[in-house]
Amino acid sequence: VHTQNHGLEYDGCNFFRQRLVLSTLSGKRVRIKNIRSKEDDPGLRDFEASFIRLLDKVTNGSRIEINQTGTVLFYQPGLLYGGAVEHDCNPQRSIGYYLEALLMLAPFMKTALKATLRGVTNDPIDPTVDLLKTTALPLMKKFGIDGAGFDLKVVKRGMAPGGGGEVLVTCPVRRTIKPVQLRDPGKIKRIRGVAYSVRVSPQMANRIVDSARSVLNQFLPDIYIYTDHMKGANSGKSPGFGLTLVAETLNGCFLSAEMSSTPQGQGDPVLPEDLGRNCAKLLLEEIYRGGCVDSSNQSLALLLMTLGQQDVSKVLLGPLSPYTIEFLRHIRDFFQIMFKIEVQKPLEDERKGGDKVLMTCVGVGYSNINKTLK
Amino acid sequence: MDGKVKKQQKRHQQKHSGPKAEKKKLKKQEGSNEEDERKRNPKAFAVQSAVRMAKTFHRAQDIKAKKHHIPLVDRTPLEPPPVVIVVVGPPKVGKSTLIRCLIKNFTRQKLGDICGPVTIVSGKKRRLTFIECNNDINTMIDLAKVADLVLMLIDASFGFEMETFEFLNICQVHGFPRIMGVLTHLDAFKNNKTQRKTKKNLKHRFWTEVYQGAKLFYLSGMVYGEYQTQEVKNLGRFISVMKFRPLVWQTSHPYVLADRMEDLTDPEKVRTDPKCDRTVSLYGYLRGTYLKNKGQVHIPGVGDFQVSDVNCLPDPCPLPDVQKKRGLNEKERLLYAPMAGVGGVVYDKDAVYIDLPASHVKQQEEEVRPTTELVQSLIDTHATLDAKMAASKVSLFSGSATLDSTDEEGLHEQRVWDPKIQRERRKVVFTEEKEDDDNSGSSDEDDDSEEVEESGGEEEQEVDENPDEDALSTFLKEARSQCNEKERGGAPPVKKQKLEEEIAEVPVFADSDDELEKSEEEEEEEDTGRAGDSGHCSEEEEEEDEEDSDEESGEESEGKDDEAAESEEEEEEEEEEMEEDGEYDITVFSISFGFFFSGIYIFTLSTGALCWKEGLQQKASEAFLRQQQAAPNLRKMVYGSVVAADDSEEEEEEELGGLFRVSRPQKSKKTQANALDCSHFKADLSHNWDLEEMLNSIRDCFVTGKWEEGQDAATLLKEDEELYGDFEDLETGQVHKSHSGRQDEETQVKVEDEEVQKNKRLEKKRRLKERFDSEYDDGEATYFDDLKEEMQKQAELNRAEFEDMDDETRVQYEGYRPGMYVRIEVPSVPCEFVSNFDPHYPVILGGLGSSEGNVGYLQMRLKKHRWHDRILKTRDPLILSLGWRRFQTIPLYHIEDHNGRHRLLKYTPQHMHCGASIWGPITPQGTGFLAVQSVTGTKTNFRIAATGVVLDLDKSVTIVKKLKLVGYPYKIFKNTCFIKGMFNTVLEVAKFEGASIRTVSGVRGQIKKALSTPAGAYRATFEDRLLMSDIVFLRSWYPVVVPQLYNPVTSLLLPVGQKDSWAGMRTVGQLKHDLGIRNKPNTDSLYKPVVRTQRRFNPLHIPKELQKALPFKSKPKQQQSRGKTPRDLQRPGVIREPHERKVIALLQALSTINNYKKKKAHTVQHSKHKEFLQQKTKQEEAKSKRQKELRKKLYRAMDQKDQKRSRSSLKGED
């Protein structure tokens, strides 16, 4: 990290989204150098370019400069504009890649966001749209981002590598974000899930459900896994199937796990039974990690804590993922906010999984400067 | 007197009988009855009208609801910064006198020149900062933004002056602080009555401006050039009990009203280039909200800066310690005014002047004495800078290199790492202390390393001055900044003072995790210093080694908690497993801090260290403590070192190696800088979820698992049973008995621990009460109450969260708290700020929000101030005060049309709001601003030109101005026309195809298609036939670009005495006026005398035929009017003969007589005739009367006859 006059400088393309999102929110310009400069195929990839284009669509007056090889990116953020946005996401990454960043920006727009994203809805790399729908949205609701216009709808499902899915995201705007105290996740009261399958036999979903239930039934009777088989125009371009599991606690926290079949033509095919069982185990792992926020949404929760009022927010997390750790560093770079990190070790006789981390911070007192005052 | 026995007074005896007693009795009895007036006189309280009742109720509720404000989280700090009291008023009204009097009142000290802010302790819980506001509009604007209380001085003998109103209006825009009026010069009134009247008038006018009932203070007269003591005392009391409202801007931004300024620039650099940018440190109490290090600040009058460092210093003017007594003692009445030269020390921009005679409080003197010596010694050494520079070139990492100069006196001092403040402290070595020191290796090693550091990193050290070094007062710092080399020479007396404290503190540090908290840079420095002998192994290793080999000793030394030790051991086991995996490179002399990564603790072992045997007990306790705080490790993993601020330099030093090497994020980042950007957290493969034991580890996460004590359903049920006991089922008649009684017996038999029982009972009671409360209290709680309670809770949490943390760590999380005395270092400040520094002008550091440092387009609502006598012109530069800033910009005024179009206005409307778009600093919506046309002098009678509020920040501005394109028809076919002159090319026409056009006379039409020749001509159709003389025009809207002028008013950079003469861009009008340019007017527009030619009409010609046909009346009269008869045709007058004349005269006389006679006769005749007529009428009347009578008689007779007849006929029939 190198602090320039008014701007920040970074190396490499990793954590690309974080940097651009935080830059947009903080108004600090950012320069990213050495993007894959040593590789055979240097510069920005298509999906990153697509992400920049999406950012350009939701902002107004931002300046983006990329050098000829694409190894240096300069970004001067404009104002978040929002409104109706349509974007064809590059199928190299799934919509989740774009959506994660978009959800971070959505509450701070000038007008309520209504984005239609097209591309790959489910792939094994990024969090799928189903996962974000079931975990990120309830999490954001805890921060006061709520209301009728807050929704994520999977219109069409498109598996990797072909894509062809479509997602509709609507999010209202907020002027300020509430501080939260999420210290106790509570006990898990039910497990829900979606087993989806497109362009394969509808039986696949049922097979997934059965195997997943077999694992989870050891803990809880209240398990319901929906099967979602999309046909025809809504089924995208590639075949595939997968499972998203969500455990809901008494205090309204959501922990989730997911697994998708390997994309067509890449790697060994998986059996639906294996997939169901492995996914259930992933959920158990997630439960073992615990916390009030699941591992893929840690950064979202931390961001919203940062952007809260100048009050103390607390969130109990599971172990920090490398992505989150980097995010924390970035937050410090952009907002000069440090989190108080306390490890909570489980008691002797407690059987509640591994160590937890209690994150505490004082918000920056961010207010949405994009929203118009009438 | 004393000797006399005082005579006992006779006691009053109450009457028990008699009329008085009766009366009293009656009164008593009645009293109880009268109590309830409603009962006694119910009619008076009866509902007269339901409607009125509803109305009054409604009104009462309205008033109640109006009092509600949106509840805010109370963020006032526990120890608030001093209250800023700004004393405002026109010149010569007595501002300085008032401040002087107030200071004297509170502190019993006399101040000469009031220069810069003066901070005093006014009470047990309140400090005040007085600052005088001169009448420069810049100062007024700046101080209005930071004021908590405004003392508005008004010369009563003169009345209100414009400055007062200007300041009030400035306050109104930037959040209204408390305002208290003070009337002075009241002794100028000779007449008591006029004085009273003036007071009243002024009061009411003041009330209309501030609010009804605003406090206006009267300072009646002067005694020996001061206000009357009693009145000043009263004013002081008012000030010290006053409550302040939180203002939006102030509570959401940190700010510092600097009371001290220092130039930190290298003197050599200044010498070589006197105009070089300076590094300046500003001191003051932090107010508003938390200030983050490295944030952006704006200094009004100078510009925007990035803060390079913030330190919190010991409070120079602290509140007294907690105590019972009511007042303050003399020692606690502190006064702090560095700019005003109180306490004998004057801080100038580049020197410290010390007034040695003790004229101030003793306590302060004591503090000053040692440092004054120091400072004096320092001042002399100014010239040896070069030598110092040369000396400092001793290589930093040579390890063995020591400095001779430090050796001499360095014997007395030692650098001690203080984990609390993350700093090295310099302390004097005692023999006893050395024993304590063994935890941090041998002391001489330390000395070595420390000295190396000293020589190398002096510049840094100086910057990161230890804020906890209380004894090294601010004076010392001042001195250090100037010449830190010689510091050691003068230091010893100070050191000794400090000594006792540090000794006391040492044991506390001994078992704290000092090494861990240390900043990385310093660690590495230390490493290099110790690399040679490596006598000091990290605690991490120590801990491990020690545990491996010598467990008993470790445990025995801990002796506190077994659990912790166990957990430690567990972890170690884990570590060992990891080691077996061989995933980690074990580096000699390097450790990685136990960090928490994907749920595993990773420790890298070091093998080289062998000095672990020293101070095992200490180490063990340290280890234990550190174990307790796994968090710092995790924190370290995330954020790097605690003082990770300047880690950029670190990267180069990595090769140096050494004892410590943290698994640095930088390093790891380099390897994965171009890795896949993915938020997925890969599952830990070591967990096998097929194993029962794994499954068991999360059993309790589910509702099916075991519940906690207080939540378990079974225990809750049992509790209920115990609480409510027996109950009878009424339907079945079955009686349920509680078995608590039996249980009780059993417990008694068992004689369980009573404490536990008691606690349980209490807990139960509490829970029951809670349940009861929630059931019955919440019914009345409104939404508002709930909200308030929520805010209250949040406020408590905010207070409690970081309460027990030491300041250095706390600052990392929260930022610097308001109320702290901070030193802010600002780099690259223009040299004029220092060279033209004038302490009479306030220096404010206003913190900026996250994106407030950027510049962009702003849309605002603006209204010309009703007292400003001219309207404002679009594109005339205007100076705005917005947020912290004052800047010149070029606004475009516009107004929104009904269809949402923003139409450009040439001038602001007279009495209406309009929109204004500017290019300026991004400021949150809802922020108020004010505009002045010029900050120079007081030429205009009311300087505030306009006020308004920011509405929107939008990069795409859509202001349009009307543009009419004009064309002329050159060919007309019926309704189609060819029009030229409107466009120049075919392309232009193509763009406007289909556009509607209009002629002056109102005929509408449409552009159809371009014509090839002439260029720019087109075909258009109209609703009617055009004339060649018609003009066709096209109404269009042309977008206007907002000019990008953002010119901060740099008034503080101007030379002393000219600070109020900032002149930015001039308006066109001013320019023309200044240069004497007058536009040549269009000659067509000039007025000329109107010359009208006489109108001539041709004669009307009527054809002969027509003439003939006309009737005579209408025929043209051929005959000319006769006119005058010519002289020759005129008849001459007749001249009579005398005789003839006589005859005629006689005739005339005769005829006159005759006429007279005739006339007389005629009158006589006339009167006679009149008489006759009268008589005649009389006769007539009489006659008619007679006739009437007769007729009456006759008719009556006839009637009677008729009646008779009819009666008879009727009878006859019967």
Contacts between the chains, C-beta under 8 A, distances in Angstrom:
chain1	res1	chain2	res2	distance
A	1	B	648	7.4
A	2	B	648	6.1
A	3	B	294	7.4
A	3	B	648	8.0
A	5	B	306	7.2
A	6	B	306	7.7
A	6	B	853	6.6
A	11	B	669	7.3
A	11	B	670	7.3
A	11	B	673	5.0
A	12	B	669	7.4
A	12	B	670	7.9
A	12	B	672	7.7
A	12	B	673	2.5
A	12	B	674	4.5
A	12	B	675	7.8
A	13	B	673	7.5
A	13	B	674	5.2
A	13	B	677	6.8
A	14	B	669	7.7
A	14	B	672	5.7
A	14	B	673	5.5
A	14	B	674	6.1
A	14	B	675	4.7
A	14	B	676	7.4
A	14	B	677	5.4
A	15	B	677	5.8
A	16	B	677	4.9
A	17	B	677	6.1
A	18	B	677	8.0
A	25	B	850	7.4
A	26	B	850	4.6
A	26	B	851	6.3
A	27	B	850	5.9
A	27	B	851	2.5
A	27	B	852	7.9
A	27	B	853	7.3
A	27	B	854	5.1
A	27	B	922	7.0
A	28	B	850	7.8
A	28	B	851	7.7
A	34	B	673	7.0
A	34	B	674	7.7
A	35	B	674	7.0
A	36	B	674	5.0
A	38	B	674	7.7
A	39	B	674	7.0
A	60	B	954	7.0
A	60	B	955	4.8
A	60	B	956	5.9
A	61	B	856	7.3
A	61	B	955	2.8
A	61	B	956	6.9
A	78	B	955	5.4
A	79	B	856	7.4
A	79	B	953	6.0
A	79	B	954	6.7
A	79	B	955	5.7
A	97	B	677	7.9
A	97	B	678	7.8
A	100	B	679	6.1
A	110	B	954	7.5
A	125	B	676	7.4
A	125	B	678	5.9
A	125	B	680	6.9
A	126	B	678	6.2
A	126	B	679	7.4
A	126	B	680	6.9
A	127	B	679	6.5
A	127	B	680	6.8
A	179	B	794	6.5
A	181	B	797	7.1
A	187	B	700	7.6
A	187	B	701	6.3
A	187	B	702	5.9
A	187	B	703	4.6
A	187	B	705	6.8
A	187	B	707	7.6
A	188	B	701	5.6
A	188	B	702	4.8
A	188	B	703	6.5
A	189	B	703	5.0
A	215	B	689	7.6
A	218	B	695	6.4
A	219	B	695	7.8
A	219	B	698	7.8
A	219	B	699	7.4
A	219	B	702	4.8
A	219	B	704	6.3
A	220	B	702	5.2
A	220	B	703	7.2
A	220	B	704	5.9
A	221	B	704	7.8
A	250	B	703	6.9
A	281	B	683	8.0
A	281	B	689	4.1
A	282	B	683	5.7
A	284	B	689	5.0
A	284	B	694	7.8
A	284	B	695	7.4
A	284	B	698	6.4
A	285	B	683	4.6
A	285	B	684	6.7
A	285	B	687	6.0
A	285	B	689	6.9
A	287	B	698	5.1
A	287	B	701	5.2
A	288	B	687	6.7
A	288	B	694	7.8
A	288	B	697	6.6
A	288	B	698	5.1
A	289	B	599	6.7
A	290	B	698	8.0
A	290	B	701	6.7
A	295	B	681	3.8
A	296	B	679	5.4
A	296	B	680	6.3
A	296	B	681	6.6
A	298	B	681	7.9
A	299	B	679	6.4
A	309	B	73	6.9
A	310	B	75	6.3
A	310	B	252	7.8
A	310	B	289	5.9
A	310	B	290	6.7
A	311	B	73	5.7
A	311	B	75	7.8
A	311	B	794	5.2
A	311	B	797	7.5
A	311	B	798	5.5
A	312	B	794	7.5
A	312	B	797	5.1
A	312	B	798	4.9
A	312	B	801	4.6
A	318	B	599	7.8
A	319	B	596	6.5
A	319	B	597	7.4
A	319	B	598	5.8
A	319	B	599	4.4
A	320	B	596	7.5
A	320	B	634	7.7
A	320	B	638	7.1
A	321	B	598	7.7
A	321	B	679	7.3
A	321	B	680	7.9
A	321	B	681	3.5
A	322	B	597	7.9
A	322	B	598	8.0
A	322	B	681	7.6
A	323	B	678	7.0
A	323	B	679	4.7
A	323	B	680	7.7
A	323	B	681	7.0
A	324	B	681	7.9
A	325	B	637	7.1
A	325	B	638	5.2
A	325	B	665	7.7
A	326	B	665	7.7
A	326	B	669	7.7
A	328	B	638	5.0
A	328	B	639	7.2
A	329	B	638	6.7
A	329	B	639	6.8
A	329	B	665	6.3
A	332	B	639	6.4
A	334	B	850	7.9
A	335	B	292	7.9
A	335	B	850	6.4
A	336	B	292	3.7
A	336	B	293	6.5
A	336	B	294	5.8
A	336	B	295	6.0
A	336	B	815	7.1
A	337	B	292	7.6
A	338	B	639	6.1
A	338	B	812	5.0
A	338	B	813	5.4
A	339	B	638	7.7
A	339	B	813	7.4
A	340	B	631	7.7
A	340	B	635	7.8
A	340	B	801	7.9
A	340	B	802	7.6
A	340	B	813	5.1
A	341	B	631	5.3
A	341	B	634	5.0
A	341	B	635	4.8
A	341	B	638	6.5
A	342	B	631	4.7
A	343	B	596	6.0
A	343	B	630	4.4
A	343	B	631	5.4
A	343	B	634	5.9
A	345	B	567	6.8
A	345	B	630	7.8
A	348	B	563	7.6
A	350	B	700	6.2
A	351	B	696	5.9
A	351	B	697	5.6
A	351	B	698	6.5
A	351	B	699	4.4
A	351	B	700	4.3
A	351	B	701	7.8
A	351	B	705	6.8
A	351	B	706	7.4
A	352	B	698	6.7
A	352	B	700	5.0
A	352	B	701	5.3
A	353	B	697	6.2
A	353	B	698	4.7
A	353	B	701	6.1
A	354	B	599	4.8
A	354	B	697	8.0
A	355	B	596	6.8
A	355	B	599	6.5
A	357	B	596	7.3
A	357	B	634	6.9
A	360	B	801	6.3
A	360	B	813	7.5
A	361	B	813	6.9
A	362	B	290	6.7
A	362	B	798	7.5
A	362	B	801	8.0
A	362	B	813	6.6
A	362	B	814	5.1
A	362	B	815	7.5
A	364	B	849	7.8
A	364	B	850	6.2
A	365	B	252	5.8
A	365	B	289	6.8
A	365	B	849	7.4
A	366	B	849	7.8
A	366	B	850	6.2
A	367	B	252	7.9
A	367	B	849	7.9
A	367	B	924	5.6
A	369	B	851	6.2
A	369	B	922	6.5
A	369	B	924	5.3
A	369	B	925	6.8
A	369	B	953	5.7
A	370	B	953	6.9
A	371	B	925	7.0
A	372	B	925	7.0
A	372	B	951	6.6
A	372	B	952	4.5
A	372	B	954	7.9
A	373	B	925	3.9
A	373	B	926	5.4
A	373	B	949	7.6
A	373	B	950	7.4
A	373	B	951	4.9
A	373	B	952	6.6
A	374	B	951	7.5
